[in-house]
Amino acid sequence: MTVEELASKLNLKVLSGRQGLSREITGGYTSDLLSDVMGSINEGMLWVTLQTHVNVMAIASLKEVAAVIMVKGLMPEANTVEQSENEGIPILGTSEPAFDITGKIYRLLADNDSAR
């Protein structure tokens, strides 16, 4: 499943990085602790977080994540958006809390895998 397909199915708002919407999703990770994410997330995964600062994009780029999903209606800082555009890594937004959107993503990806 691509980032664009997931965003459409879950009504996620594309906040930046539209050029990366065709990235394939390999899984997901939910955490707000940057060191945890750096040590645990893998290439192609989605990252669900409430962090909005530019360090999010540094880790997203380093780990080559498919997209970052910001929860609770939080918006990325201007320099985070700029870095997202430069890296081509989408930032998506939702008003839902991390627990709820993570469950929906898990179900959607699991259903997609079983349909193959």
Order of alpha helices (4+ residues) and beta strands (2+ residues): alpha-beta-beta-alpha-beta-alpha-beta-alpha-beta-alpha
